[in-house]
Amino acid sequence: MSKQGSAFKDALQNVFATGAILIAFIVSWLLFKNIMGNPINFEGGNPGGHALEGNYLGIIYKGGYIVPILMTCVLVLIIFVFERAITLSRAKGKGRLNSGFRVCSSRTRLKRLLKLATSREVLSQM
């Protein structure tokens, strides 16, 4: 793969990760404010008051602004688990692992030899 293609792939992965986090935060915030903070979950219809007895949405809302942050973490975890599962299922059976490692190790050896050769040439010219 060319360097330009690799850079595009890296940029696309960064955009996906950033977008997933932002979308998860927006969804979490909307759930927190509109569903958990709904006045029906509280005594007297006041979200600043006490939650109704046995109403878990109101109780969670009373947890404060840390709640949407924690919800964001859970949603991001779920998103990335599904993303990894899809990626791994699509990559199944696409070739031998041994050949990929051989290519990588032979490139590494070639780079080391080139460094060694250039350093000896520089030393012999001194």
C-alpha positions, 0 to 999 in steps of 0.5 A: 500500500502506498504512503498516501493510501496509508495516510488516508486510511489512518485519517479515516480511522481517526475520523471514525473514532472521533465521530463515534465519541462525539455521537455517543456523547450527544446521544448520552446527553440527550438521554440524560436531559430528555428522558432521565430529567423528564419532570414525570420522574420527580415529585411535583414535576420538579427535576431539582426535587427528589425522584419518585419512589422506585423511579430509577431514571430519576435516581440516575439523573440525580447522579449529576453530570458525570452520568452522561460521561459514563454513558458515553464510555459505555456507548463507545465501548459497545461501538468499538466492540461491534466495529472490531467484530465486523472488521475481524469477520470480514478479514477472516480467511484473507491469506496466510499469516506466515507470508505477512510476517515474512514480508515484514521481517525481510523488509526490516532486515533490508533496512538494517543492512542498508543502514549498516552499509551507509554507516560503513561508507561514511566511516570509510570516507573519513 
